[in-house]
Amino acid sequence: MVREKSDILKKEKDLQSNEAELVLYNDDINTFDFVIETLIDVCSIEPVQAEQITLIVHYKGKCGVKAGSVLELKPEYNEMINRGLTASIE
């Protein structure tokens, strides 16, 4: 029972740590303009940086978009997924 409680506390601490990264993956569906607009709208990224991220994703297959805790990144991740982008929190 004590072990279960410590495991829960550890998971909560992991969710709040700043060790996570929101990663965007390349796909063959979404246009450059749509991805750029989404990064600006959802992640509050400057237009020039959003363009750079989009190019990196296109040529390398993925790019880290934002760092923070899982709890901070989760709403942005959910919205990116709702808009049809392929993303993960790593």
Buried (B, 14 or more C-beta within 10 A) or exposed (E): EEEEEEEEEEEEEEEBEEEBBBBBEBEEEBEEEBBBBBBBEBBEBEEEBBBBBBEBBEEEEBBEBBEBBBEBBBEBBEBBEEBEBBBBBE
